[in-house]
Amino acid sequence: MGKIYIETYGCAVNKSDSEIMKGLLKEAGFSLAKPEEAEIGIINTCVVKESTEKRMIHRIKTLEERFRDKLIVAGCMPLTEYGKLKKLTSASFLGAKNVNRIVEVVRSVKMGKRIEILEGNGIKLCKPRVRENPVIGIVQISEGCLSKCSFCITKYARGNLISYPAEKIVSEIKAAKKSGCKEFWITSQDNGCYGFDSGTNLPELLKRVLKEVKGKYFIRTGMMNPQHVKKILGGLLDVYKDERVFKFLHIPVQSGSDSVLRRMKRGYKVKEFAQIVKRFRKEFPEITVWTDMIVGFPGETERDFSKSLELLKEIKPDFTNISRFSSMRGTEASEMKQLPSEIKKERSRKMFELTNKISLEQNEKWLNWSGKILLDEYNKAKRTWIGRNFAYKPVVIKGKHSRGEFVNVKIIKAEKTHLFGKVVKK
């Protein structure tokens, strides 16, 4: 039928989309290949930041040199930067919500036809897949979100919230578990608002999964925005008590200043974010907390920035994803007065310095801990395994093992990004 190359960028949803595209293409008789061997190329794009968009443009140009008119641009970019892409490339387009139609697009391109599929919406569950990692099942639970953040371009690609039916989500997880998956990533643009459009919510979904999917596995609940978590906090705390749920919380705050959060249109106050984290930590003292920060948002003063640093010192996240603000054309924030790049650079440096210190201190608390980890990753170059403990902490070990294996370890070393362990007897 033909050889296909797929290149993927961006979030867990994009990774899931690429797994489905690969699965559908293989089912239709196509084979997956390296770029130099492939007849048709697909790039699954991300445009979350200006720097990411520039990288996408560079890769599209490079891939077009290789594939000519046999290139397909998929993901968010055809929807957010349609006009720019039309001028840039003669490639075919496939929208982020239309991955179920990849075979149709590839067949058209193979026959020399240029095609665009950008409208419509399909549930991306219970489809054939080629998994990036055979023990990790990426489970998308919804498309779009309910937020209207002034800086976000992804909303234009993914749209308003459409929650997937719980029974289909359960079926997806059951099938993935049967195929060998032992770790499930619950993902979407914002897990926190799941079900708000259909009369249910995330805790109810997780309870159903845990009840109906039997056996030994872990669930990683992906990113949830504070404005929605505060509405379901009690239910979340309850469902997190199940030992199969990683004690892991990814809750982006973006700024420690209420005035900045208002301009961002985030829908919560700093105090509400802090209260959520404290409630989780009270219930689960060893929980791993991730957050996100944007530095240099339009109008951010030195006082605003100082408040962000103070919040980080108070909350002590295990990991902080820091972004220098870059305006995306078409967003409200792009119309605001921008801060000089040197200010953003310096604030970013200061925040990185602080969060690196906090991350190391948080990891050092795990020294001499003993317990079980699930091996989900192998570093071929270093010949080391990475496993996750109950709090989703990455633990590096050596030895002959296999993916999906549970291993007892003792932590002997801590760095800011990883823990290091040695295998011990039970």
Protein Blocks (a to p, Z undefined) as FASTA:
>chain_A
ZZcddddedjfklmmmmmmmmmmmmmnopacddfklpmbdcddddfkbmklmmmmmmmmm
mmmmmnmmmcccehjllmmmmmmmmmmpccdcddfklmmmmmmmmmmmmnopacddfedc
dddehiacddfblkbccddfbecjfbdcfkbmklmmnopaddddfklmmmmmmmmmmnop
abdcdddfblklgoklnopafklmmmmmmmmmgcjdddddddddfklmmmmmmmmmmmmm
pmklccdddddekiacfklmmmnonopafklmmmmmmmmmmmmmmbccdddddehiehia
fklmmmmmmmmmmnopabdcdddddddehiaklmpccddfklmmmmmmmmmmmmmmmmmm
mmmmmgoiacddddfbdcfklopacdddfkopacddedjddehiacddddfbdcfkbccd
ddddZZ
